[in-house]
């Protein structure tokens, strides 16, 4: 019932693909696949780093969300 399902990293992507029904039609991929030049990249995990890592993660998620919104607006 969804057109797209996005994961932030490769482990979650594998899990999503593993539980997807055989007849699923949703595009399952990484968030950064929507960002030009970032396909196949994962969102940085800031958990074990310093506070600056959260800025990097926020920038990744923001770029992905903007790209998804732009694509939705262009197709809609």
C-alpha positions in Angstrom: 0.0 0.0 0.0 3.1 2.3 0.0 4.9 3.6 -3.0 8.3 4.1 -1.2 9.8 2.8 2.0 13.2 4.2 3.0 15.9 3.1 5.3 18.8 5.1 6.8 21.4 2.4 6.7 22.3 -0.9 5.0 21.3 -3.1 7.9 17.8 -1.6 8.1 17.5 -1.8 4.3 18.3 -5.5 4.4 15.8 -6.1 7.2 13.1 -4.2 5.2 13.8 -6.3 2.1 13.7 -9.4 4.2 10.2 -8.8 5.6 8.7 -7.4 2.4 6.0 -9.6 0.9 6.9 -11.3 -2.4 4.2 -9.2 -4.2 5.3 -5.9 -2.7 5.3 -3.0 -5.2 6.9 -0.3 -3.0 10.3 0.9 -3.9 12.6 0.0 -1.0 15.8 1.9 -0.8 18.1 4.2 1.1 17.1 7.8 1.9 20.2 9.1 0.3 19.3 7.3 -3.0 17.0 10.3 -3.6 19.9 12.8 -3.3 21.9 13.3 -6.5 25.4 11.8 -6.2 24.6 10.0 -2.9 22.9 6.8 -4.2 24.0 3.8 -2.1 25.2 5.9 0.8 23.9 5.6 4.3 22.9 8.3 6.7 25.7 8.9 9.2 25.1 7.4 12.7 26.0 10.0 15.3 25.5 7.8 18.3 29.1 6.9 19.2 30.8 10.1 18.0 30.9 13.6 19.3 28.2 16.3 19.0 29.3 17.4 15.6 28.2 14.0 14.3 24.6 15.0 14.9 25.0 18.0 12.5 26.2 15.6 9.8 23.2 13.3 10.4 20.8 16.2 10.3 22.3 17.4 7.1 21.9 13.9 5.5 18.3 13.6 6.6 17.4 17.1 5.5 19.0 16.5 2.1 17.0 13.3 1.7 13.7 14.8 2.8 14.2 17.8 0.5 14.9 15.5 -2.4 11.8 13.4 -1.7 9.6 16.5 -1.4 11.0 17.9 -4.6 10.4 14.6 -6.5 6.8 14.4 -5.1 6.1 18.0 -6.1 7.5 17.4 -9.6 5.4 14.3 -10.2 2.2 15.6 -8.5 
